[in-house]
Every structure is written in C-alpha cells, then in structure tokens.
C-alpha cells in the first residue's frame, strides 16, 4: 500500500518559526572599515593619544568647529589605569572626541558610508560601545578634568538621511562603557540605491568649565532577513489548517 505523507504540526512548526522570527543563518555582519579604530595611519601621536581622522572614517562637523583650538578627534589607547579603569572594549584603541575650546558650540563626530545599500524586509542592528572617560593624567604628566559628559548620539543612516538613532539614552558612569543599540526594520519596498551609513556624535551639549569628551569603540552592524507579512500570514494559515485536519483524522 502506498503511504501518504501528511503535513503535521511537528514537521511544519520549524518552518513557520523560521519565517516568523527570521533565521540566524540569514544574518549578515556588514563590513565596517576600521570598526575598532585600530588603524591610526596618517595620524599624529601624542603620548597614548593619536590626533586625526581614523582610516575609513570622515569628520562630521555641521557647525565647523573641528579646526578650532582645543577641539580634537583621534584615538586613545586605554591602559586600564589612566582615564579608564579598563582597557579598550575591542582591540587596543578607542575613538575620542575631546573639546576644551568650543564647548556648547555644536555637535561633531565621525561618519562612514558603507558599500551595502538598504534592502527591503531586513532588520538592521547597530551596536557601539560608548565610553564616559574619567579625569586623569596622561603619560606626559598633563592632568585633564574630564568630569563633563557632553552627551552622545549614534545614528543609522541611509541615503544620507538619519533613519534611526540612539540619542543619549544611556546612563554611563565615569570611567565606564555601555552598549548603544539602534534597530531599524525595513518594509517590503525601499528606495533603491541608498547606501547605509553610521554616524558617531559628541553632542557637545554643555559649556561648563571642565573639558568634555565622548569615546566610542567596537562598531558592529548586522542585517537579518525578515518575512513579508503576506508570507507569514500564509504560513500561519497553512499551519492552522493542517492542525485541524490532523485532529479530525
């Protein structure tokens, strides 16, 4: 006698879960150049700091303050003693945005546009380590009062426009690091050819006496395919129908 193979809950459930939840196998880590700010080529070195723009990144400076005295960007190599009681969250170096001369004069930071373009039916998750540097003395003996935290923002960009942000949502103790997470899910259609971008910002939102600084490290961006709503509805209906048929038998 020929056997008939029916669809059961046991055989269909994994496929429904796969489509509804998004498969980890479809997840993709998108390539970010110098995501940990380890490549300091072309920068100038000062004690444990470097000054300049890290490879792969560009300056974001809508107010034009980064050329002014006392405004520096570059990297720091935390040694676990000065400025941070721990070393870098990833690798050896972190990005810094230091300001002693143009406090409260406008936000600034780093930005990077990726080769990837925004895709439909995709969930993007951007994570960045954000540091609140504490006061300390550098290897040359210069002391810095860095008790002013000026606020931060992490932007997820597409086609040059910000589509999702973490706007200073974290409470970060002095000398500590916390993880900023920005999530954005596209619909079934997107404007073609929109390159994805990342922006790391010192809000520079305080003009009080101490110097201010925000640090960033370990930038990661993942993309996971998600189902179209019609396909998800179809599979749920199929699952429900097969279950009812099975029960009647």
C-alpha positions as CSV (number, residue, x, y, z in Angstrom):
1,X,0.0,0.0,0.0
2,X,1.3,3.4,-0.9
3,X,2.0,5.6,2.1
4,X,0.6,9.2,2.2
5,X,2.8,11.7,3.9
6,X,0.8,14.4,5.6
7,X,2.0,17.7,6.9
8,X,1.8,17.7,10.7
9,X,2.5,20.3,13.4
10,X,5.8,18.7,14.1
11,X,7.0,19.0,10.5
12,X,5.6,22.4,9.8
13,X,6.3,24.3,13.0
14,X,10.1,24.7,12.5
15,X,9.4,26.3,9.1
16,X,6.8,28.7,10.5
17,X,9.1,29.7,13.3
18,X,11.9,30.2,10.7
19,X,9.9,32.6,8.6
20,X,8.2,34.4,11.5
21,X,11.3,35.0,13.6
22,X,14.0,35.4,10.9
23,X,16.7,32.7,10.5
24,X,20.1,33.2,12.2
25,X,21.5,31.6,9.1
26,X,20.4,34.6,7.1
27,X,22.1,37.0,9.4
28,X,25.0,39.0,7.9
29,X,27.7,41.1,9.6
30,X,28.1,44.1,7.4
31,X,31.7,45.2,6.7
32,X,32.8,48.4,8.5
33,X,36.3,49.8,7.8
34,X,38.4,50.2,10.9
35,X,35.4,49.4,13.2
36,X,37.7,49.3,16.3
37,X,39.8,52.3,15.4
38,X,43.0,50.3,15.4
39,X,44.4,51.7,12.2
40,X,45.9,55.1,13.0
41,X,47.8,55.6,9.7
42,X,48.3,59.3,8.9
43,X,47.6,60.5,12.4
44,X,50.0,62.3,14.8
45,X,50.9,60.6,18.0
46,X,51.0,62.3,21.4
47,X,51.6,60.1,24.4
48,X,48.8,57.5,24.5
49,X,46.7,59.6,22.0
50,X,46.7,60.0,18.3
51,X,45.1,63.0,16.6
52,X,43.5,63.0,13.1
53,X,40.8,61.0,11.3
54,X,41.0,57.2,11.6
55,X,41.2,55.2,8.3
56,X,37.8,54.6,6.8
57,X,36.0,57.4,8.7
58,X,35.2,61.0,7.8
59,X,34.6,64.0,10.0
60,X,31.0,65.0,10.7
61,X,31.1,68.7,11.6
62,X,27.9,70.7,10.7
63,X,29.0,73.7,12.8
64,X,32.6,73.8,11.5
65,X,34.3,73.6,14.9
66,X,36.8,70.8,14.5
67,X,39.5,73.2,13.1
68,X,39.3,75.4,16.1
69,X,41.8,75.4,19.0
70,X,41.0,72.9,21.8
71,X,38.8,70.6,19.6
72,X,40.5,67.2,18.9
73,X,39.5,63.9,17.4
74,X,41.5,60.8,17.1
75,X,42.2,57.7,19.3
76,X,43.3,56.7,22.8
77,X,44.9,53.6,24.0
78,X,43.4,53.0,27.5
79,X,45.9,51.3,29.8
80,X,43.4,50.2,32.4
81,X,44.7,52.9,34.9
82,X,44.5,56.4,33.4
83,X,41.2,57.8,32.2
84,X,39.5,54.3,32.2
85,X,40.0,51.5,34.8
86,X,39.7,49.0,32.0
87,X,41.3,48.6,28.6
88,X,39.6,49.1,25.2
89,X,36.3,47.1,24.8
90,X,37.8,45.8,21.5
91,X,41.4,45.7,20.4
92,X,43.8,48.3,21.8
93,X,42.4,51.7,20.8
94,X,39.1,53.7,21.0
95,X,37.9,56.8,19.2
96,X,37.9,60.1,21.1
97,X,36.2,63.4,20.6
98,X,37.8,65.9,23.0
99,X,36.7,69.6,23.5
100,X,38.2,72.3,25.6
101,X,37.8,75.3,23.3
102,X,34.4,75.2,21.7
103,X,32.2,73.6,24.3
104,X,28.5,74.1,23.6
105,X,29.2,75.3,20.0
106,X,27.7,72.4,18.1
107,X,27.9,68.6,17.7
108,X,30.6,66.8,15.8
109,X,31.9,63.3,15.3
110,X,32.9,60.6,12.7
111,X,30.8,59.2,9.9
112,X,31.2,56.3,7.5
113,X,29.2,55.3,4.4
114,X,29.2,51.5,3.7
115,X,29.2,49.7,0.4
116,X,25.9,48.0,1.3
117,X,22.6,49.5,0.3
118,X,19.4,49.5,2.2
119,X,17.4,46.3,1.5
120,X,13.7,45.5,1.9
121,X,12.4,43.1,4.6
122,X,15.6,43.4,6.6
123,X,16.2,44.1,10.3
124,X,19.4,46.1,10.9
125,X,21.0,46.2,14.4
126,X,23.8,48.7,15.0
127,X,25.8,48.3,18.3
128,X,28.5,50.7,19.5
129,X,30.4,50.8,22.8
130,X,30.2,54.3,24.3
131,X,32.6,55.5,26.9
132,X,32.4,58.2,29.6
133,X,36.1,59.0,30.2
134,X,37.1,60.0,33.7
135,X,39.6,62.7,34.7
136,X,43.2,61.6,34.7
137,X,46.9,62.3,33.9
138,X,48.4,61.3,30.6
139,X,51.8,59.6,30.1
140,X,53.4,63.0,29.8
141,X,52.2,64.2,33.1
142,X,49.4,66.6,31.9
143,X,46.2,66.4,34.0
144,X,42.8,66.7,32.5
145,X,39.5,67.4,34.2
146,X,37.0,65.4,32.2
147,X,34.1,65.4,34.6
148,X,31.8,66.9,32.0
149,X,30.0,64.3,29.9
150,X,28.5,66.2,26.9
151,X,26.1,63.6,25.6
152,X,26.3,61.3,22.6
153,X,24.3,60.1,19.6
154,X,24.6,57.1,17.4
155,X,22.9,57.4,14.0
156,X,21.9,54.8,11.5
157,X,21.9,56.5,8.1
158,X,20.5,55.5,4.6
159,X,20.9,57.6,1.5
160,X,22.5,60.4,3.6
161,X,19.5,60.7,5.9
162,X,19.2,59.6,9.5
163,X,16.5,56.8,9.8
164,X,17.2,55.6,13.4
165,X,19.2,56.9,16.4
166,X,20.2,56.3,19.9
167,X,20.0,59.9,21.2
168,X,21.9,59.9,24.5
169,X,19.7,57.2,26.1
170,X,22.3,55.5,28.2
171,X,23.4,56.5,31.7
172,X,27.2,55.9,31.7
173,X,29.2,56.1,34.9
174,X,32.6,57.9,34.8
175,X,35.2,55.5,33.5
176,X,32.7,53.0,32.2
177,X,31.5,51.7,28.9
178,X,27.9,50.9,27.9
179,X,26.5,49.4,24.7
180,X,24.4,51.6,22.4
181,X,21.9,49.7,20.3
182,X,20.0,51.1,17.3
183,X,17.5,48.8,15.5
184,X,15.6,49.5,12.2
185,X,13.4,47.2,10.2
186,X,12.6,48.0,6.5
187,X,9.3,47.3,4.9
188,X,8.6,45.4,1.6
189,X,9.8,48.3,-0.5
190,X,12.7,50.8,-0.1
191,X,14.1,53.4,-2.4
192,X,16.8,51.7,-4.5
193,X,20.5,52.6,-4.2
194,X,20.5,54.1,-0.7
195,X,23.9,53.4,0.8
196,X,23.9,52.6,4.5
197,X,25.9,54.8,6.9
198,X,27.0,55.2,10.5
199,X,27.5,58.4,12.5
200,X,29.1,58.7,15.9
201,X,28.5,62.0,17.6
202,X,29.7,64.1,20.5
203,X,26.6,66.2,21.2
204,X,28.9,68.9,22.9
205,X,25.8,69.9,24.7
206,X,27.4,71.6,27.8
207,X,29.6,74.7,28.1
208,X,30.5,74.2,31.7
209,X,34.1,74.7,32.9
210,X,35.6,71.1,32.7
211,X,36.7,69.8,29.4
212,X,34.4,67.3,27.7
213,X,34.9,64.0,25.8
214,X,33.0,61.1,24.4
215,X,34.7,57.8,23.4
216,X,33.5,55.1,21.0
217,X,34.6,51.6,20.1
218,X,33.6,48.2,18.6
219,X,31.1,49.4,15.9
220,X,29.1,46.4,14.6
221,X,26.2,46.3,12.2
222,X,24.2,43.1,11.3
223,X,21.4,42.6,8.8
224,X,18.8,39.8,9.2
225,X,16.1,39.0,6.6
226,X,12.5,39.1,7.9
227,X,9.4,37.7,6.3
228,X,7.0,39.7,4.2
229,X,3.7,40.0,6.1
230,X,1.7,38.1,3.4
231,X,4.1,35.1,3.5
232,X,3.9,35.0,7.3
233,X,0.1,35.1,7.2
234,X,0.0,32.3,4.6
235,X,2.2,30.0,6.6
236,X,0.2,30.6,9.8
237,X,-3.0,29.8,7.9
238,X,-1.4,26.6,6.5
239,X,-0.2,25.6,9.9
240,X,-3.6,26.1,11.5
241,X,-5.4,24.2,8.6
242,X,-3.0,21.2,8.9
243,X,-3.5,21.1,12.6
244,X,-7.3,21.0,12.2
245,X,-7.2,18.3,9.6
246,X,-4.9,16.2,11.7
247,X,-7.2,16.5,14.7
248,X,-10.3,15.4,12.6
249,X,-8.4,12.3,11.5
